[in-house]
């Protein structure tokens, strides 16, 4: 997998904003990516030193489309919380 395939996007949420004060960033990553692969991809793409990686598999659920009787299944995805060295930043834009 290449870095672009592993790291899909930086998640900009309220929780992500709180974590960025503690030098931790939330990323959406490929479902099959491992922690060492995620750490290497972040270091190469953003030029930072990764201290720790925590991952969570988010199960896609069912939701109903408004005004219809159709149910749509949302995709399963993986979130990684990456801790970087103090003083370094991941640009979120």
Gaussian input, Z-matrix of N, CA and C with variables (Angstrom, degrees):
# hf/3-21g

backbone

0 1
 N
 C     1     B1
 C     2     B2     1     A1
 N     3     B3     2     A2     1     D1
 C     4     B4     3     A3     2     D2
 C     5     B5     4     A4     3     D3
 N     6     B6     5     A5     4     D4
 C     7     B7     6     A6     5     D5
 C     8     B8     7     A7     6     D6
 N     9     B9     8     A8     7     D7
 C    10    B10     9     A9     8     D8
 C    11    B11    10    A10     9     D9
 N    12    B12    11    A11    10    D10
 C    13    B13    12    A12    11    D11
 C    14    B14    13    A13    12    D12
 N    15    B15    14    A14    13    D13
 C    16    B16    15    A15    14    D14
 C    17    B17    16    A16    15    D15
 N    18    B18    17    A17    16    D16
 C    19    B19    18    A18    17    D17
 C    20    B20    19    A19    18    D18
 N    21    B21    20    A20    19    D19
 C    22    B22    21    A21    20    D20
 C    23    B23    22    A22    21    D21
 N    24    B24    23    A23    22    D22
 C    25    B25    24    A24    23    D23
 C    26    B26    25    A25    24    D24
 N    27    B27    26    A26    25    D25
 C    28    B28    27    A27    26    D26
 C    29    B29    28    A28    27    D27
 N    30    B30    29    A29    28    D28
 C    31    B31    30    A30    29    D29
 C    32    B32    31    A31    30    D30
 N    33    B33    32    A32    31    D31
 C    34    B34    33    A33    32    D32
 C    35    B35    34    A34    33    D33
 N    36    B36    35    A35    34    D34
 C    37    B37    36    A36    35    D35
 C    38    B38    37    A37    36    D36
 N    39    B39    38    A38    37    D37
 C    40    B40    39    A39    38    D38
 C    41    B41    40    A40    39    D39
 N    42    B42    41    A41    40    D40
 C    43    B43    42    A42    41    D41
 C    44    B44    43    A43    42    D42
 N    45    B45    44    A44    43    D43
 C    46    B46    45    A45    44    D44
 C    47    B47    46    A46    45    D45
 N    48    B48    47    A47    46    D46
 C    49    B49    48    A48    47    D47
 C    50    B50    49    A49    48    D48
 N    51    B51    50    A50    49    D49
 C    52    B52    51    A51    50    D50
 C    53    B53    52    A52    51    D51
 N    54    B54    53    A53    52    D52
 C    55    B55    54    A54    53    D53
 C    56    B56    55    A55    54    D54
 N    57    B57    56    A56    55    D55
 C    58    B58    57    A57    56    D56
 C    59    B59    58    A58    57    D57
 N    60    B60    59    A59    58    D58
 C    61    B61    60    A60    59    D59
 C    62    B62    61    A61    60    D60
 N    63    B63    62    A62    61    D61
 C    64    B64    63    A63    62    D62
 C    65    B65    64    A64    63    D63
 N    66    B66    65    A65    64    D64
 C    67    B67    66    A66    65    D65
 C    68    B68    67    A67    66    D66
 N    69    B69    68    A68    67    D67
 C    70    B70    69    A69    68    D68
 C    71    B71    70    A70    69    D69
 N    72    B72    71    A71    70    D70
 C    73    B73    72    A72    71    D71
 C    74    B74    73    A73    72    D72
 N    75    B75    74    A74    73    D73
 C    76    B76    75    A75    74    D74
 C    77    B77    76    A76    75    D75
 N    78    B78    77    A77    76    D76
 C    79    B79    78    A78    77    D77
 C    80    B80    79    A79    78    D78
 N    81    B81    80    A80    79    D79
 C    82    B82    81    A81    80    D80
 C    83    B83    82    A82    81    D81
 N    84    B84    83    A83    82    D82
 C    85    B85    84    A84    83    D83
 C    86    B86    85    A85    84    D84
 N    87    B87    86    A86    85    D85
 C    88    B88    87    A87    86    D86
 C    89    B89    88    A88    87    D87
 N    90    B90    89    A89    88    D88
 C    91    B91    90    A90    89    D89
 C    92    B92    91    A91    90    D90
 N    93    B93    92    A92    91    D91
 C    94    B94    93    A93    92    D92
 C    95    B95    94    A94    93    D93
 N    96    B96    95    A95    94    D94
 C    97    B97    96    A96    95    D95
 C    98    B98    97    A97    96    D96
 N    99    B99    98    A98    97    D97
 C   100   B100    99    A99    98    D98
 C   101   B101   100   A100    99    D99
 N   102   B102   101   A101   100   D100
 C   103   B103   102   A102   101   D101
 C   104   B104   103   A103   102   D102
 N   105   B105   104   A104   103   D103
 C   106   B106   105   A105   104   D104
 C   107   B107   106   A106   105   D105
 N   108   B108   107   A107   106   D106
 C   109   B109   108   A108   107   D107
 C   110   B110   109   A109   108   D108
 N   111   B111   110   A110   109   D109
 C   112   B112   111   A111   110   D110
 C   113   B113   112   A112   111   D111
 N   114   B114   113   A113   112   D112
 C   115   B115   114   A114   113   D113
 C   116   B116   115   A115   114   D114
 N   117   B117   116   A116   115   D115
 C   118   B118   117   A117   116   D116
 C   119   B119   118   A118   117   D117
 N   120   B120   119   A119   118   D118
 C   121   B121   120   A120   119   D119
 C   122   B122   121   A121   120   D120
 N   123   B123   122   A122   121   D121
 C   124   B124   123   A123   122   D122
 C   125   B125   124   A124   123   D123
 N   126   B126   125   A125   124   D124
 C   127   B127   126   A126   125   D125
 C   128   B128   127   A127   126   D126
 N   129   B129   128   A128   127   D127
 C   130   B130   129   A129   128   D128
 C   131   B131   130   A130   129   D129
 N   132   B132   131   A131   130   D130
 C   133   B133   132   A132   131   D131
 C   134   B134   133   A133   132   D132
 N   135   B135   134   A134   133   D133
 C   136   B136   135   A135   134   D134
 C   137   B137   136   A136   135   D135
 N   138   B138   137   A137   136   D136
 C   139   B139   138   A138   137   D137
 C   140   B140   139   A139   138   D138
 N   141   B141   140   A140   139   D139
 C   142   B142   141   A141   140   D140
 C   143   B143   142   A142   141   D141
 N   144   B144   143   A143   142   D142
 C   145   B145   144   A144   143   D143
 C   146   B146   145   A145   144   D144
 N   147   B147   146   A146   145   D145
 C   148   B148   147   A147   146   D146
 C   149   B149   148   A148   147   D147
 N   150   B150   149   A149   148   D148
 C   151   B151   150   A150   149   D149
 C   152   B152   151   A151   150   D150
 N   153   B153   152   A152   151   D151
 C   154   B154   153   A153   152   D152
 C   155   B155   154   A154   153   D153
 N   156   B156   155   A155   154   D154
 C   157   B157   156   A156   155   D155
 C   158   B158   157   A157   156   D156
 N   159   B159   158   A158   157   D157
 C   160   B160   159   A159   158   D158
 C   161   B161   160   A160   159   D159
 N   162   B162   161   A161   160   D160
 C   163   B163   162   A162   161   D161
 C   164   B164   163   A163   162   D162
 N   165   B165   164   A164   163   D163
 C   166   B166   165   A165   164   D164
 C   167   B167   166   A166   165   D165
 N   168   B168   167   A167   166   D166
 C   169   B169   168   A168   167   D167
 C   170   B170   169   A169   168   D168
 N   171   B171   170   A170   169   D169
 C   172   B172   171   A171   170   D170
 C   173   B173   172   A172   171   D171
 N   174   B174   173   A173   172   D172
 C   175   B175   174   A174   173   D173
 C   176   B176   175   A175   174   D174
 N   177   B177   176   A176   175   D175
 C   178   B178   177   A177   176   D176
 C   179   B179   178   A178   177   D177
 N   180   B180   179   A179   178   D178
 C   181   B181   180   A180   179   D179
 C   182   B182   181   A181   180   D180
 N   183   B183   182   A182   181   D181
 C   184   B184   183   A183   182   D182
 C   185   B185   184   A184   183   D183
 N   186   B186   185   A185   184   D184
 C   187   B187   186   A186   185   D185
 C   188   B188   187   A187   186   D186
 N   189   B189   188   A188   187   D187
 C   190   B190   189   A189   188   D188
 C   191   B191   190   A190   189   D189
 N   192   B192   191   A191   190   D190
 C   193   B193   192   A192   191   D191
 C   194   B194   193   A193   192   D192
 N   195   B195   194   A194   193   D193
 C   196   B196   195   A195   194   D194
 C   197   B197   196   A196   195   D195
 N   198   B198   197   A197   196   D196
 C   199   B199   198   A198   197   D197
 C   200   B200   199   A199   198   D198
 N   201   B201   200   A200   199   D199
 C   202   B202   201   A201   200   D200
 C   203   B203   202   A202   201   D201
 N   204   B204   203   A203   202   D202
 C   205   B205   204   A204   203   D203
 C   206   B206   205   A205   204   D204
 N   207   B207   206   A206   205   D205
 C   208   B208   207   A207   206   D206
 C   209   B209   208   A208   207   D207
 N   210   B210   209   A209   208   D208
 C   211   B211   210   A210   209   D209
 C   212   B212   211   A211   210   D210
 N   213   B213   212   A212   211   D211
 C   214   B214   213   A213   212   D212
 C   215   B215   214   A214   213   D213
 N   216   B216   215   A215   214   D214
 C   217   B217   216   A216   215   D215
 C   218   B218   217   A217   216   D216
 N   219   B219   218   A218   217   D217
 C   220   B220   219   A219   218   D218
 C   221   B221   220   A220   219   D219
 N   222   B222   221   A221   220   D220
 C   223   B223   222   A222   221   D221
 C   224   B224   223   A223   222   D222
 N   225   B225   224   A224   223   D223
 C   226   B226   225   A225   224   D224
 C   227   B227   226   A226   225   D225
 N   228   B228   227   A227   226   D226
 C   229   B229   228   A228   227   D227
 C   230   B230   229   A229   228   D228
 N   231   B231   230   A230   229   D229
 C   232   B232   231   A231   230   D230
 C   233   B233   232   A232   231   D231
 N   234   B234   233   A233   232   D232
 C   235   B235   234   A234   233   D233
 C   236   B236   235   A235   234   D234
 N   237   B237   236   A236   235   D235
 C   238   B238   237   A237   236   D236
 C   239   B239   238   A238   237   D237
 N   240   B240   239   A239   238   D238
 C   241   B241   240   A240   239   D239
 C   242   B242   241   A241   240   D240
 N   243   B243   242   A242   241   D241
 C   244   B244   243   A243   242   D242
 C   245   B245   244   A244   243   D243
 N   246   B246   245   A245   244   D244
 C   247   B247   246   A246   245   D245
 C   248   B248   247   A247   246   D246
 N   249   B249   248   A248   247   D247
 C   250   B250   249   A249   248   D248
 C   251   B251   250   A250   249   D249
 N   252   B252   251   A251   250   D250
 C   253   B253   252   A252   251   D251
 C   254   B254   253   A253   252   D252
 N   255   B255   254   A254   253   D253
 C   256   B256   255   A255   254   D254
 C   257   B257   256   A256   255   D255
 N   258   B258   257   A257   256   D256
 C   259   B259   258   A258   257   D257
 C   260   B260   259   A259   258   D258
 N   261   B261   260   A260   259   D259
 C   262   B262   261   A261   260   D260
 C   263   B263   262   A262   261   D261
 N   264   B264   263   A263   262   D262
 C   265   B265   264   A264   263   D263
 C   266   B266   265   A265   264   D264
 N   267   B267   266   A266   265   D265
 C   268   B268   267   A267   266   D266
 C   269   B269   268   A268   267   D267
 N   270   B270   269   A269   268   D268
 C   271   B271   270   A270   269   D269
 C   272   B272   271   A271   270   D270
 N   273   B273   272   A272   271   D271
 C   274   B274   273   A273   272   D272
 C   275   B275   274   A274   273   D273
 N   276   B276   275   A275   274   D274
 C   277   B277   276   A276   275   D275
 C   278   B278   277   A277   276   D276

   B1=1.4585
   B2=1.5199
   B3=1.3130
   B4=1.4599
   B5=1.5247
   B6=1.3207
   B7=1.4664
   B8=1.5217
   B9=1.3379
   B10=1.4635
   B11=1.5286
   B12=1.3371
   B13=1.4533
   B14=1.5197
   B15=1.3270
   B16=1.4613
   B17=1.5267
   B18=1.3320
   B19=1.4658
   B20=1.5184
   B21=1.3187
   B22=1.4604
   B23=1.5209
   B24=1.3439
   B25=1.4668
   B26=1.5170
   B27=1.3330
   B28=1.4553
   B29=1.5221
   B30=1.3315
   B31=1.4583
   B32=1.5265
   B33=1.3127
   B34=1.4557
   B35=1.5193
   B36=1.3393
   B37=1.4531
   B38=1.5250
   B39=1.3279
   B40=1.4633
   B41=1.5238
   B42=1.3285
   B43=1.4555
   B44=1.5306
   B45=1.3188
   B46=1.4546
   B47=1.5157
   B48=1.3230
   B49=1.4624
   B50=1.5246
   B51=1.3315
   B52=1.4679
   B53=1.5244
   B54=1.3295
   B55=1.4626
   B56=1.5263
   B57=1.3368
   B58=1.4654
   B59=1.5288
   B60=1.3329
   B61=1.4641
   B62=1.5272
   B63=1.3388
   B64=1.4650
   B65=1.5356
   B66=1.3424
   B67=1.4687
   B68=1.5251
   B69=1.3448
   B70=1.4566
   B71=1.5266
   B72=1.3119
   B73=1.4643
   B74=1.5199
   B75=1.3383
   B76=1.4559
   B77=1.5168
   B78=1.3316
   B79=1.4548
   B80=1.5179
   B81=1.3299
   B82=1.4584
   B83=1.5203
   B84=1.3357
   B85=1.4594
   B86=1.5258
   B87=1.3218
   B88=1.4617
   B89=1.5241
   B90=1.3174
   B91=1.4681
   B92=1.5281
   B93=1.3238
   B94=1.4626
   B95=1.5296
   B96=1.3244
   B97=1.4667
   B98=1.5278
   B99=1.3281
   B100=1.4567
   B101=1.5293
   B102=1.3257
   B103=1.4618
   B104=1.5327
   B105=1.3499
   B106=1.4714
   B107=1.5320
   B108=1.3353
   B109=1.4745
   B110=1.5218
   B111=1.3353
   B112=1.4666
   B113=1.5189
   B114=1.3445
   B115=1.4664
   B116=1.5247
   B117=1.3234
   B118=1.4694
   B119=1.5241
   B120=1.3335
   B121=1.4664
   B122=1.5271
   B123=1.3335
   B124=1.4731
   B125=1.5148
   B126=1.3271
   B127=1.4693
   B128=1.5236
   B129=1.3312
   B130=1.4594
   B131=1.5254
   B132=1.3325
   B133=1.4618
   B134=1.5240
   B135=1.3514
   B136=1.4626
   B137=1.5249
   B138=1.3339
   B139=1.4589
   B140=1.5205
   B141=1.3304
   B142=1.4588
   B143=1.5278
   B144=1.3349
   B145=1.4614
   B146=1.5283
   B147=1.3172
   B148=1.4563
   B149=1.5222
   B150=1.3460
   B151=1.4563
   B152=1.5243
   B153=1.3498
   B154=1.4635
   B155=1.5234
   B156=1.3293
   B157=1.4651
   B158=1.5204
   B159=1.3252
   B160=1.4607
   B161=1.5189
   B162=1.3237
   B163=1.4601
   B164=1.5144
   B165=1.3417
   B166=1.4644
   B167=1.5209
   B168=1.3242
   B169=1.4605
   B170=1.5207
   B171=1.3249
   B172=1.4517
   B173=1.5278
   B174=1.3271
   B175=1.4489
   B176=1.5234
   B177=1.3222
   B178=1.4602
   B179=1.5166
   B180=1.3036
   B181=1.4601
   B182=1.5114
   B183=1.3120
   B184=1.4533
   B185=1.5118
   B186=1.3086
   B187=1.4603
   B188=1.5137
   B189=1.3020
   B190=1.4610
   B191=1.5192
   B192=1.3228
   B193=1.4554
   B194=1.5223
   B195=1.3131
   B196=1.4594
   B197=1.5169
   B198=1.3058
   B199=1.4604
   B200=1.5099
   B201=1.3243
   B202=1.4572
   B203=1.5206
   B204=1.2935
   B205=1.4660
   B206=1.5223
   B207=1.3183
   B208=1.4544
   B209=1.5187
   B210=1.3216
   B211=1.4623
   B212=1.5284
   B213=1.3061
   B214=1.4602
   B215=1.5252
   B216=1.3317
   B217=1.4569
   B218=1.5247
   B219=1.3279
   B220=1.4596
   B221=1.5289
   B222=1.2983
   B223=1.4661
   B224=1.5344
   B225=1.3199
   B226=1.4581
   B227=1.5293
   B228=1.3414
   B229=1.4524
   B230=1.5252
   B231=1.3273
   B232=1.4607
   B233=1.5210
   B234=1.3331
   B235=1.4625
   B236=1.5138
   B237=1.3239
   B238=1.4576
   B239=1.5236
   B240=1.3209
   B241=1.4600
   B242=1.5245
   B243=1.3319
   B244=1.4601
   B245=1.5236
   B246=1.3314
   B247=1.4574
   B248=1.5276
   B249=1.3409
   B250=1.4659
   B251=1.5278
   B252=1.3172
   B253=1.4631
   B254=1.5295
   B255=1.3216
   B256=1.4605
   B257=1.5293
   B258=1.3226
   B259=1.4557
   B260=1.5094
   B261=1.3364
   B262=1.4608
   B263=1.5229
   B264=1.3300
   B265=1.4654
   B266=1.5143
   B267=1.3161
   B268=1.4505
   B269=1.5212
   B270=1.3258
   B271=1.4564
   B272=1.5316
   B273=1.3114
   B274=1.4503
   B275=1.5230
   B276=1.3069
   B277=1.4743
   B278=1.5084
   A1=109.88
   A2=116.46
   A3=120.71
   A4=109.64
   A5=116.21
   A6=120.64
   A7=111.90
   A8=116.67
   A9=120.41
   A10=111.28
   A11=116.82
   A12=120.33
   A13=111.55
   A14=117.70
   A15=121.16
   A16=110.76
   A17=117.42
   A18=121.12
   A19=108.65
   A20=116.36
   A21=120.07
   A22=111.69
   A23=116.72
   A24=119.71
   A25=109.85
   A26=115.53
   A27=122.28
   A28=106.51
   A29=116.95
   A30=120.81
   A31=109.48
   A32=116.52
   A33=121.89
   A34=107.26
   A35=115.12
   A36=122.31
   A37=108.53
   A38=116.69
   A39=119.81
   A40=110.56
   A41=116.41
   A42=120.01
   A43=110.42
   A44=116.65
   A45=120.74
   A46=112.26
   A47=116.80
   A48=120.69
   A49=110.92
   A50=116.91
   A51=120.15
   A52=111.18
   A53=116.31
   A54=120.23
   A55=112.22
   A56=117.75
   A57=120.29
   A58=111.82
   A59=117.70
   A60=120.94
   A61=109.90
   A62=116.82
   A63=122.58
   A64=112.05
   A65=117.89
   A66=124.06
   A67=112.07
   A68=117.23
   A69=122.20
   A70=108.06
   A71=116.58
   A72=121.38
   A73=109.71
   A74=116.27
   A75=122.13
   A76=109.56
   A77=115.58
   A78=122.08
   A79=109.66
   A80=115.90
   A81=120.02
   A82=105.84
   A83=115.78
   A84=120.82
   A85=110.17
   A86=115.56
   A87=121.31
   A88=109.62
   A89=116.72
   A90=122.22
   A91=111.54
   A92=117.83
   A93=121.24
   A94=113.75
   A95=118.55
   A96=121.61
   A97=110.46
   A98=116.39
   A99=122.00
   A100=109.68
   A101=116.25
   A102=120.54
   A103=112.69
   A104=119.53
   A105=118.67
   A106=112.55
   A107=117.49
   A108=120.63
   A109=110.57
   A110=117.19
   A111=121.45
   A112=110.04
   A113=116.89
   A114=120.53
   A115=111.35
   A116=117.12
   A117=120.92
   A118=111.32
   A119=117.25
   A120=120.73
   A121=111.41
   A122=117.32
   A123=121.04
   A124=109.84
   A125=117.67
   A126=120.74
   A127=111.28
   A128=117.41
   A129=120.29
   A130=112.15
   A131=117.46
   A132=120.43
   A133=112.96
   A134=117.13
   A135=120.46
   A136=113.67
   A137=118.47
   A138=121.08
   A139=113.67
   A140=117.86
   A141=122.60
   A142=108.94
   A143=116.46
   A144=122.04
   A145=107.96
   A146=117.29
   A147=122.60
   A148=109.26
   A149=115.99
   A150=121.06
   A151=111.93
   A152=117.81
   A153=120.81
   A154=109.68
   A155=115.37
   A156=122.08
   A157=107.86
   A158=116.10
   A159=122.14
   A160=107.50
   A161=116.81
   A162=120.11
   A163=110.99
   A164=114.86
   A165=121.83
   A166=107.77
   A167=115.73
   A168=120.89
   A169=107.87
   A170=116.58
   A171=122.36
   A172=107.89
   A173=115.93
   A174=120.79
   A175=109.84
   A176=116.19
   A177=120.80
   A178=110.01
   A179=116.04
   A180=120.20
   A181=111.62
   A182=114.73
   A183=120.79
   A184=109.69
   A185=116.55
   A186=120.28
   A187=107.35
   A188=114.91
   A189=120.19
   A190=110.13
   A191=115.72
   A192=121.77
   A193=107.78
   A194=115.58
   A195=121.02
   A196=111.97
   A197=116.30
   A198=120.65
   A199=114.12
   A200=117.66
   A201=120.86
   A202=108.75
   A203=115.47
   A204=119.72
   A205=111.35
   A206=116.76
   A207=121.73
   A208=112.01
   A209=116.06
   A210=121.50
   A211=108.17
   A212=116.16
   A213=122.13
   A214=107.55
   A215=117.04
   A216=121.60
   A217=108.73
   A218=115.58
   A219=120.37
   A220=109.13
   A221=116.57
   A222=122.13
   A223=111.26
   A224=116.04
   A225=122.28
   A226=107.91
   A227=116.99
   A228=120.54
   A229=110.11
   A230=116.05
   A231=121.61
   A232=109.82
   A233=115.59
   A234=121.98
   A235=108.49
   A236=116.39
   A237=121.53
   A238=109.12
   A239=116.23
   A240=121.57
   A241=106.22
   A242=115.52
   A243=122.44
   A244=108.94
   A245=116.40
   A246=121.83
   A247=108.04
   A248=115.80
   A249=120.54
   A250=109.48
   A251=115.28
   A252=122.52
   A253=110.27
   A254=117.39
   A255=122.76
   A256=110.69
   A257=116.41
   A258=121.60
   A259=113.83
   A260=118.69
   A261=121.79
   A262=109.74
   A263=115.07
   A264=120.32
   A265=111.20
   A266=115.49
   A267=122.54
   A268=106.12
   A269=116.87
   A270=120.34
   A271=109.09
   A272=117.28
   A273=122.73
   A274=113.51
   A275=118.69
   A276=119.44
   A277=109.99
   D1=142.25
   D2=176.16
   D3=-90.11
   D4=169.34
   D5=179.82
   D6=-59.91
   D7=-36.90
   D8=-179.08
   D9=-69.32
   D10=-30.85
   D11=177.72
   D12=-76.33
   D13=-32.92
   D14=-178.10
   D15=-75.83
   D16=-51.74
   D17=-178.33
   D18=-94.77
   D19=114.17
   D20=-179.75
   D21=-86.79
   D22=-46.91
   D23=178.99
   D24=-168.30
   D25=160.42
   D26=172.70
   D27=-87.50
   D28=128.56
   D29=-178.37
   D30=-83.71
   D31=121.62
   D32=179.11
   D33=-105.94
   D34=97.31
   D35=-179.23
   D36=-134.20
   D37=176.41
   D38=177.26
   D39=-63.44
   D40=-43.61
   D41=178.97
   D42=-64.08
   D43=-40.50
   D44=178.33
   D45=-62.74
   D46=-36.51
   D47=177.95
   D48=-67.45
   D49=-39.82
   D50=177.31
   D51=-65.13
   D52=-39.75
   D53=-178.78
   D54=-69.59
   D55=-30.75
   D56=-177.09
   D57=-64.32
   D58=-24.59
   D59=175.90
   D60=-66.70
   D61=-29.29
   D62=-179.39
   D63=-95.46
   D64=17.32
   D65=-178.98
   D66=62.62
   D67=33.96
   D68=175.97
   D69=-122.89
   D70=141.11
   D71=-175.93
   D72=-132.38
   D73=143.30
   D74=178.40
   D75=-98.71
   D76=133.28
   D77=-179.97
   D78=-130.53
   D79=147.40
   D80=167.71
   D81=-92.31
   D82=127.15
   D83=-175.96
   D84=-126.46
   D85=169.92
   D86=178.61
   D87=-64.76
   D88=143.44
   D89=-176.05
   D90=-61.81
   D91=-35.09
   D92=-177.09
   D93=-90.57
   D94=3.42
   D95=-178.47
   D96=-74.67
   D97=138.81
   D98=177.56
   D99=-95.04
   D100=166.84
   D101=-179.27
   D102=-60.08
   D103=-45.10
   D104=177.62
   D105=-62.78
   D106=-37.41
   D107=177.64
   D108=-64.72
   D109=-41.44
   D110=179.67
   D111=-64.09
   D112=-45.29
   D113=-179.82
   D114=-61.00
   D115=-44.70
   D116=179.66
   D117=-64.45
   D118=-41.68
   D119=-179.38
   D120=-65.16
   D121=-40.40
   D122=179.53
   D123=-66.37
   D124=-43.11
   D125=179.89
   D126=-61.64
   D127=-41.92
   D128=-179.04
   D129=-73.28
   D130=-42.04
   D131=-174.91
   D132=-73.54
   D133=-41.15
   D134=-173.84
   D135=-106.38
   D136=-8.27
   D137=178.30
   D138=67.79
   D139=40.48
   D140=179.10
   D141=-122.88
   D142=168.61
   D143=176.54
   D144=-102.38
   D145=120.26
   D146=-178.32
   D147=-89.26
   D148=128.58
   D149=178.58
   D150=-97.20
   D151=-35.02
   D152=-177.90
   D153=-155.01
   D154=152.94
   D155=176.67
   D156=-132.78
   D157=128.58
   D158=174.27
   D159=-120.68
   D160=135.50
   D161=-177.09
   D162=-123.08
   D163=156.88
   D164=175.71
   D165=-147.05
   D166=132.22
   D167=174.18
   D168=-89.38
   D169=122.54
   D170=-178.62
   D171=-101.12
   D172=115.08
   D173=-175.88
   D174=-77.47
   D175=130.87
   D176=176.68
   D177=-72.11
   D178=140.22
   D179=-177.59
   D180=-116.19
   D181=-176.28
   D182=177.90
   D183=-93.37
   D184=142.05
   D185=170.31
   D186=-140.59
   D187=154.08
   D188=-176.47
   D189=-103.50
   D190=136.12
   D191=179.91
   D192=-76.32
   D193=130.90
   D194=-176.76
   D195=-62.29
   D196=135.27
   D197=175.67
   D198=83.27
   D199=-2.91
   D200=178.83
   D201=-131.84
   D202=173.70
   D203=177.70
   D204=-100.98
   D205=15.28
   D206=-176.41
   D207=-84.65
   D208=137.88
   D209=173.25
   D210=-106.74
   D211=136.04
   D212=-179.85
   D213=-117.99
   D214=135.56
   D215=177.11
   D216=-94.26
   D217=124.99
   D218=177.59
   D219=-80.67
   D220=153.19
   D221=-175.60
   D222=-74.06
   D223=147.83
   D224=171.89
   D225=-79.45
   D226=139.35
   D227=-178.72
   D228=-143.09
   D229=172.98
   D230=-176.52
   D231=-124.35
   D232=135.58
   D233=178.29
   D234=-113.92
   D235=140.12
   D236=176.34
   D237=-123.95
   D238=133.62
   D239=172.66
   D240=-106.37
   D241=115.93
   D242=-172.92
   D243=-108.84
   D244=126.69
   D245=175.89
   D246=-97.03
   D247=126.63
   D248=-179.58
   D249=-110.74
   D250=164.48
   D251=-179.68
   D252=-60.90
   D253=145.05
   D254=-179.19
   D255=-57.66
   D256=134.87
   D257=179.54
   D258=92.94
   D259=-10.81
   D260=178.41
   D261=-101.95
   D262=153.03
   D263=-176.09
   D264=-135.04
   D265=152.29
   D266=170.07
   D267=-107.26
   D268=121.63
   D269=-179.64
   D270=-71.14
   D271=128.10
   D272=-171.96
   D273=-92.16
   D274=0.65
   D275=-178.95
   D276=-108.81

